[in-house]
């Protein structure tokens, strides 16, 4: 049986979403011709045990992406946002959360290839970063976008914050401006990322979720397009990464980039599940759809315990140029066992 069909049968999730509007004022307004079509995507499974078993059978770059099914109203150009308006609420916050869905999950499995990155300013001084991984044939394996708010962001709570992996999307969900769209920035950027992967291109126009033109067009599309020529060539920077969703509902992710055979950058993070009931530890359930490193609320509650561990782990790997850790302080941390499970999947030449 074809692997993609097998995965689709094994990993099921259905939620309907109608669109997304950015929370920032648009700089330009283009045609908002609506394409009346339903766009289906696949997202995270509600069965982590089954998913974990599937991951173990996959080879290099045979990745499991977001497997949730969405329904979007999409447009071919930028649209006007409702930033600054004060519409009457259509739902309570609890009602909206039952209707909305977005995923914070990284691609699961082993990813290797040429690494490219680019960054630029988005809207009111926010910083957008696009990372692209290609295989030996120049085919796009992954496109991933992160956006960080500016120092003087209009909501001081979210100044210099990762929009995708913090509770920023929940901040958007609380705002009545998303009542008609029932979607967040995460829906908008992941929709464009998916098109880039499947169409194997980063230049030209892409459809966007209606109303989400700011981060999608000024962020993902504009910044990725600047890499159009270079990504078809071999990069002197190589990417090695592995992510796995474990039975406790937590997804571990280890990412490396290498230059001239030496480790240049390291990132280690753990992602809370997309649904609170998927996590076995009730204390972690409030942080669903966020990551341990970037969740403001989790780090406040734990006094940055995980961030300190991750930062020390990264520093140690860079200094020793090895994934083998002999630091007692690190090895005694609760996340160390998860790190070891990921590290053993990565082979460094």
N, C-alpha and C positions, 0 to 999 in steps of 0.2 A: 504494500500500500504506500502511496506517495506520502512522504514525511509531513508535508504541509497539511494534507488532508487529515492525516492521523492526529496531528496536533490540534487541528480545528475541532475534531470530534471529541478529543479528550479535555479540552479546556473551554469552558462555556461561561459566558456572561452576557446578559442582555439589559441594556438601559437605553432609553431614548433621550436625546438631547437636541434642542432646536437651534442653538447658536451661541455666539460669544461676543461680548463687547468689551473693549479695553477700558481701563479705568483712567487712562491718560487722554488729554485733549489731542485730537488728530491735527497734524500740521497741514495736511492737504486732504481734499475731498475729491475723489474721482467717481466714476460711474459705479453705482451699486447694483448693477444688473444682477438679479438673483437667478441662479441656476436651480430650478425646482427639481432637485434630485436628492435621493437618499444615499448618503455615503456610508458604507459599512466599514468598520475597522474591527480588529480583534484585540482583546485586552487581558489583564491578569486573571488567572484562575482562582476560583474559590476553593480549590482543592490542592493545597500546597504539597501534600504528600505525593499525589499522583504527578504533579508538576516536577517535583524534585527527581522522581524516578525517570521521567522523560529526559530531563536535562543530562542525566548521566549517560544516555545513549547517543547524545549528539556529538558531532565532531567539530573541528575548528570552523568558526564562522557560521555554524548551523545554529542560529540564535532564535530564542523565543521572544518575540516582541509583544507589546501590549495587545491582549487578545479579547478586549471588551468590544461589544458591538455598539456603535454609536449611530445616531441619525442626525445629520447636520443640514442646515440650510446654508449653502455656500455661495460665494460671490466671486467675480473675476477681477474686481478692483477694490480700492480702499473705500471705506464707508465712514459716515459721520458717527462719532461716539456720543454718549450722553453724559460725558464727564462734566461735573458742575451742576447738573440738574438734580432735582429732588422729586422723583416720581412717587406716586402713592404705592405702597407695598401691595403686591398681589398675593403673597404667601407669608406665612411665618417662617422664621429661619429653619425650624425643624421640618416644616413641609418642603422647603426648598432642598434641603440635604437629601431627602428621600427621592427627589426628582433628578438631582444632579449627580454626575459622575465624572471624575478625571483620575488619571493614574500617574503615580510618581515612580513606577517601577522601571528599573533600567533593563536593557536587553539581557536576557539570561543565557548563560553558556560561555564558551571560550571565544574571545575575539582577538585576532591578530592581524596586523597589516601596516600599511603606510599611514602615518599620522600627519594631519594638517590642522591648523587652527588659525582663527582670525577673530578680531574683536573690533567693536565700534560703538559710538554713542547712539543711543536710542531715545527718541523723544526728549524728555526734559532732563537730559544729562545722565540717564541710566546707562549702564554698560552691558552690552550684549556680547556673548562669546559663542562662537560656533566651532565645534570640533567635528572633523570628518575622518573616518577610517576607510581605506580602500584596500582591496586585495591585490595580489601580484599582477592581475590583469587590468587594474585600474577601475574595477567595478566598485561602486559605493557599498560598503558594508554597513556603515552607520553614520547618521548625522545627528548631532545632539546640540541643543541650544540651552544656554543658561543666561539669565538676566539678573543683574544686581542693581538695586535702586541707588540713587545718588545720595550724597551726604545730606543734602537739603531737601529730601523727599517730603512731600506735603504732609504725610503722616509720619511723625517722628519715630513712632514705634517700629516702622519698617524702613528706616534709613539704613542704607548699605546692607540690604538683606537679599538673599537668594529667593527670587519669586517662586521658583518651581518647587523647591524642597523645604521651604518653611511653611507656616500656616497662612501665607499671603493669599492663597486661593480661597481659603475659608473667609478671610477678610473681604474678598470680593463677593463671596456668596452671601454675606450678611447685608450687602448693599442692595437696595431695591432696584438699582440700575441693571442688575443682572436678572431681574424677575422675568423679563420677556425672553431672555436668551438661555437661561439656566446652564451657563457654561462659564469657564474661567480662562485666564491666559494659558493655562496648561493645555486645555483643549485646543486652543488656537495654534500653539507652536507644535504640538505633537502631530496635528493634522498635516502641517506643511512638511515636517520631518519625514513622515510616512510617504508622502508623494515623492520626495527627493530620493528616498531609498528605492522605491518601486520603479520610478522612471529613470533612475541612474543618471540624474543631472541635478545641478544646483543653480543653473542660470535660466533665464526666461521667466515667464509668469506661472504662478501656481494659484489654484483656488484657495480661498481662505474661508474660515468660518465667519458668517455674517457678523460684522461689528468688531472683529478682532484684528483689524488691519495694522494697528500700531506695532505691536511686537512681532507679528507675523511678517509684515512687509518691510518695516524699517529695521527689524531685528534679524530674524532668520534669513529671509530672502536676500536682503541687501548685503549682509555680511558674508553669507555663504557664496553669493555670486562673485565676490572678489577672489574667491579661490578656484574659480571655474577652470582656468588654464593649468594651474599647478597640480591639481589633484589627479590629472591623467598621467602624471610622471611619477617616478619613484622618489620617495621622500628619504632624506637622510635621518629622519626621526621615525622610529618604529613604535607601534603600540602593542601592548600585551595587557589583556584584561580578562577577568573572570567574575561572573556574578551567579549566585545561586540562592534560591528561595528555600529556606529550611522549614522543618516541620513546626517550629514555634511561630511561624508567620513572619519572621524577619528575613529580609534579603541582604546578604553580604555582598560587597563589591570591592574588588581590589583592581586598581588601574596603574599601569606603569608606562612611561615612555622611555625609550633608549636612544642614545646617540653614540655612534662609534662603539657599540657594544657595551656602553656604560649606562647605568640607570640615571636618567636625567630628572624625571619627576615621578612622584608616587602619590596616590590618593587611596585612602581607605575609608569606607563609609558603610553604614548599615541602614536599610530602608524599612520603615514600618509598612505594614501591609496596606492595601487599598481599602480594606474593610476591617473595622475594629474587631469583629468576631473571629477573624482569622488568626488573631494573636492570642496565644495561650496565657500570657501574663496580663491580667486585667489592668495593671498599673500602666501598661504601655498603650492600651487601646485608645486613650484620648489623643494620641499623636499620629493616628493613621494618616496615610498619604503625605507623610513628611519623612525626612531622614534625620538620623541621630546627630549628624554633624551640623546641619543647618536649621534644625527646629529650634526656634527661640524659646518656646514653652518648655520643651524637654530639657534643654540646657540650663534654663533657669531652675527647674526642679531638681536637677542633678548636679548643679554647680559646675557645669562644663566638664564633668568627669570623662565622658566619651571623647570629647574634643581634645582633651589633654592627652588621653591615651593615643588617639589617632595621630596627633601632631608629633608625639614622642616616637611612635612607631615609624612614621615617615622619616623623621630625622635619623633614626638608627639605620634604616635601610639605605638611605643615601650615603651615610658615613661608611657603612661596612660593605656597600655594594652587594648585598646578599639578602635573600628573603628568609634566611635562617636566623632566628632571633635567640640570643643567649642572655638577654636582659631580664633579670628576675622581676623587676618592677612591672615590666610589660607582660611577662608570662603569667603573672598572678591576676591579671585583669580579666573580668568575666568575658570580654570580647576576644580574648586571645585565641581561644579554641576555634572560634569562627574564622578568625584570620588564618589559622593553620590550615583549615579545610580548603580555603580559597588558594592559599599560596602553593599547596601541593599540586594544584591543577595547572599552574603556570610553569612552563619549562623555559629557562633562560639559556640561550646558546653561549 
